[in-house]
Structures are given as C-alpha cells and as structure tokens.
Amino acid sequence: MDRFNGNFGALSDVISVLIILRTDPRVLEILGTCTAFALETHDRAKLYEVDTSTATPEESAARIQEFIENRPSSNVGKIDWLQQLEASNQLMEYFRN
C-alpha cells in the first residue's frame, strides 16, 4: 500500500482531475482514508467526491463525466460519513474490536 500511495502522490503534477468514489460505510461497512490522502498529495481544486452509495455504475459515471467536463468548484468535504454516523449514534459500531 505504501508503494502505491507514494507513486500516486508523485503523479500530482500530471493529474488534472482526481475523482474519489465515496460509499456510505453502512453500505460498504468500512471507513476509508482516500479523501484525506488525496488532500495531502493533490491540489484541492482538482478533487471531487462522488457518493456511490445508492447510485448505479452508469449514474456514477455520468457524475464523474460532469465533473471532468464542467470543472465546478471542488466538493471535497461535503460527504461526511463520520458526522452522519455520529448523529445516528452508529459511529462506535465501526470502532469496536
């Protein structure tokens, strides 16, 4: 994983758009760190998150295409599973042994 992350970060200068697919952990059952890593290694303006929790592959692809073609302001941080899990008193379920 470190080798992949290192190579991924090294590509920052040649990546014009980085799409982060996000799935609600209640669907996927894990919490990832993709957004945090992307923010550490890439310009925020290049980053977009797509919520794939209930979207079909075609819907997700259409949303990605929209980001690539239109380049709106970055939406990073708009998807906050931790806050939603905490609000629904489910957060600790993901940190139990």
DAQUI-V554083 format. One record per helix or strand of 2 or more residues. SS is the DSSP state (alpha for helix, beta for strand). FROM is the first residue (numbers start at 0). TO is the last residue. If there is no record, write none. Layout:
ss:SS from:FROM to:TO
ss:SS from:FROM to:TO
//
This chain:
ss:alpha from:1 to:9
ss:beta from:17 to:21
ss:alpha from:24 to:27
ss:alpha from:33 to:40
ss:alpha from:43 to:45
ss:beta from:46 to:50
ss:alpha from:56 to:69
ss:alpha from:80 to:86
ss:alpha from:90 to:93
//
